[in-house]
Amino acid sequence: MILEALGATLLGLALAWATAHRLGHRLPARSLVLSTGPAGALIGAFITHMALGPGHAAATLAGAVAVSAALLSLLLRPTRGRLRHSATA
């Protein structure tokens, strides 16, 4: 369980770093992004581990990455060019 938690934290941090590097213009403060990734990964690893039980390390890490990616996607803001106004406005 400790190795799963460490692996999930590292995967979440790597995912957060890659997201901040690639989509930095659409995200809030970098410190928020870099803390949300590992936190989401730990939550995802905990939920997946509780659902599947011990012995499913690969599935636990996949669940950690999925929850981390979902939480990071909630931080994204729309681009400025994609905002559309209605014809009546």
N, C-alpha and C positions, 0 to 999 in steps of 0.2 A: 504494500500500500504506500509506503514512503517513496519508493522508486516511481510509482505511478504518479504521485503528487508532484514529485520533482520534475518528471518528464512532462506532465501537463503544464506546470508553471513555465518551463522552458519553451514549450510549444506555443503557449499563449503569449509569451514575451516576444518570440520570433514573429508570430502573426501580427501582433500589435506594432512591432517595429516596421515590418514590411508595409502594413497599412498606413502608418504615419509617413513613411518615406514616399510611398506611391500616391497617396491621396491627402497629403498634408494640407492642401488648400481648401479642402472640404470638411476638415475636422476641427474640433475645438482644441484647446491647449494640449500640447504634446504629452505633458505629464498625466493628464486624464486618460489619454489613449493608451499610454504605456502602463498604466495601472489597471485599466479595464480589461485588457487582454489576459494577463495572468489570473486576475480575479475570476473572470468568466470561465477560464479553463479549469480552475480549481473547483468551481461550482459544478461545471459539467462533468468533471471526473468523479466528483462525489456522487452526483445523481446517477451516473452510469454505473459506477461501482456498486451502489446500493441496489440498483435494479437487476444487474446481472450476477453479482456476487464475485467472489475472488476467482482468479484464474482466467480472466478475460482482459488481459492488459492491453492488447491492441484495440479492442472495442472500447475500452475505457478511455484511451487516448483519442480515439476518433470522436467519441462523445464530448470530450473536453474541447477539441478543436471546433466542433460544431457549435457549441454554446458560446465559446469565445468569439467566433465569427459572427454569430447572431447578435451578441451584445455590441461588438464593434460596428456592425452595420447600423445599429440604432443611433450611433453618434454622427453619422454622415449627414451633411446638410446638402440641400439641392444646389446645383450650380446656378450662377447668376443668369446665364444665357438661356436657361431652360424655363424660367418663370414666364408664364403666359398670362395675359390679361384677357378678360372676356370682351366681346365686341361691343357690349353696351357700356363698359366702364370708361 
